[in-house]
């Protein structure tokens, strides 16, 4: 996608391989590295630039690999180290980049350093690597502060000391199985330098950084002003636990490591952070030229299907992130969120029944919108199939620790993690050679309508829409322009031009509207004829003249200035 002078990550479309659900290569019902490797030609045909691989490291899997027991090895559930090497070699031979998931905020209670800390006792050097503290109350029976964990419950757990008596507490911002590292201890930073080098030496193209706003906590660990709010939102809100100024030193350090590798062999590496912060301007601080290359812009993912909301969020990202010279990294789906098809099937009116066709139409339109925006985009596996969320998994099969911690099945993330349907008419739909009952989550019968095999054979399918969009995105030069210009449009339509020759328009309403551009589009999410844009649809046009010059289209009225200048944000 990128022209030679532009680093690949700036406008790459990456595909998230959620390993345990992508493809099972050894017939145990859980996706693995061998399966991922077998799926690489599929990704190359789809036309993405690379993949982000969810954690494959040794882990007791309490949070599906985000509880890491060893950062420099592979869990036998997923294969062995050689499988990563083979996957990297095959991916690179196909022209695909590979980035790994690194989890620096917390590890697993089974990590040797944490076990050592428990055994070593209060005041030991080993405990300094984590956040151990004495409890309050006469007997230390109350947690050191009122912080709540992101997945529900207190953020502190009390351990039993070696002599069997109740002892200190340790901090975990997620589940009790995920103790937070103490990044104020220099040993922790050194350890992670080694982790990065270990994988960079094996040839990875970068890292997706879990909870990149975490790592440092307020040094005094004071009470949170609003612990209930901290627990309610799944994204970071506790101002004492997240987004501390010191975290930026870490990203500078990691950037320097990546830059050293790039300088030595000319291959660009990327660091893409999970940076959930209150505003795009806050996010831009993580994207300064010597910090992270990219950060997921989650705002679109949380935006309801509404033209003015989308226009506002896109505009804010362009104004506060792109204008600093950093690319915006768009995302509509991931392994933590309800899939777009289902999310958008809801009506605007409370109590209105979800409409699956409407959800599908909107998800297709949203995909064309995202892929037309300047910057990079991350797709989540199954998104290209228009796969809906599985909303009726029986309670006994749910595995998400959020459900265990909150007792609220609706908050769980299993529904977007059901193994992918590849082929055939019955479970496991080519996902695995194992009988369907071995799949780690059951696939519903209706997955038959969404198999890769079926959709590839249907020219009007969502798969073809994504493939065509990715091909055009690569080949159309106006889409390499870093800016966008809003075009005037009715309130229910979002329309913009890029590179003077490309126009994207999205109709957010449930009724057909007049298209903002004359002529036949090069791509549309629904049939787009006679100058009409169907309800809940999007289209791309190539125009000979900038839209305002065609005589029939109104003049462009708003311009986002994207001259790439560094505004110089202070610390
Ligand atoms: C964000 C990851 O995407 C999510 O799956 C995980 O549970 C938390 N971080 C904790 O690591």
Boltz pocket constraint, residues with backbone or C-beta under 6 A from the ligand:
constraints:
  - pocket:
      binder: B
      contacts: [[A, 63], [A, 66], [A, 103], [A, 174], [A, 210], [A, 211], [A, 274], [A, 335], [A, 336]]
      max_distance: 6.0
